[in-house]
Amino acid sequence: MRRSFLMLACAALPVVMLEGCATWGPTWSEITGQRYNVTITNRRPAIIDRVDDRGSFPNPNMIRVEPGLRRLVVHGPAPGRAGGPPLHVMMLDVEPCERYYINAQFTSPIQREWTPVIDFVEPISGCQMPAAK
């Protein structure tokens, strides 16, 4: 009994391990909440909570996504107040081989109101653009 359970567990282990892995082809895009421009007043890093229907990212600092229209749920850090800022939903048309820096632009240093902004877009080195059709 114990031996058959152990054999079953060893046989199922590779399937379980590979199910959580995502394979990326030569073309991908990335989304991050880190700041690129640090000199803009009242701008702070954003926290990417969800991309489409995915959340709990293994590396929340650099999220790989397929190119196309994506729905982001974003929240910003609390600007020195309890309760935190509200969540925002934004649509982002992600181009292939581009890294998007999404930030929180606050209205003032003490207000909770903010809007998500694209701080910067840069090309990803090593990413291959799809061939023209």
Secondary structure in CASP SS format (residue, H / E / C, confidence):
PFRMAT SS
TARGET T0000
AUTHOR 0000-0000-0000
METHOD secondary structure of the structure
MODEL  1
M C 1.00
R H 1.00
R H 1.00
S H 1.00
F H 1.00
L H 1.00
M H 1.00
L H 1.00
A H 1.00
C H 1.00
A H 1.00
A H 1.00
L H 1.00
P H 1.00
V H 1.00
V H 1.00
M H 1.00
L H 1.00
E H 1.00
G C 1.00
C C 1.00
A C 1.00
T C 1.00
W C 1.00
G C 1.00
P C 1.00
T C 1.00
W C 1.00
S E 1.00
E E 1.00
I E 1.00
T E 1.00
G C 1.00
Q C 1.00
R C 1.00
Y C 1.00
N C 1.00
V C 1.00
T C 1.00
I C 1.00
T C 1.00
N C 1.00
R E 1.00
R E 1.00
P E 1.00
A C 1.00
I E 1.00
I E 1.00
D E 1.00
R E 1.00
V E 1.00
D C 1.00
D C 1.00
R E 1.00
G E 1.00
S C 1.00
F C 1.00
P C 1.00
N C 1.00
P C 1.00
N C 1.00
M C 1.00
I E 1.00
R E 1.00
V E 1.00
E C 1.00
P C 1.00
G E 1.00
L E 1.00
R E 1.00
R E 1.00
L E 1.00
V E 1.00
V E 1.00
H E 1.00
G C 1.00
P C 1.00
A C 1.00
P C 1.00
G C 1.00
R C 1.00
A C 1.00
G C 1.00
G C 1.00
P C 1.00
P C 1.00
L C 1.00
H E 1.00
V E 1.00
M E 1.00
M E 1.00
L E 1.00
D E 1.00
V E 1.00
E C 1.00
P C 1.00
C C 1.00
E E 1.00
R E 1.00
Y E 1.00
Y E 1.00
I E 1.00
N E 1.00
A E 1.00
Q E 1.00
F E 1.00
T C 1.00
S C 1.00
P C 1.00
I C 1.00
Q C 1.00
R C 1.00
E C 1.00
W E 1.00
T E 1.00
P E 1.00
V E 1.00
I E 1.00
D E 1.00
F E 1.00
V E 1.00
E E 1.00
P E 1.00
I C 1.00
S C 1.00
G C 1.00
C C 1.00
Q C 1.00
M C 1.00
P C 1.00
A C 1.00
A C 1.00
K C 1.00
END
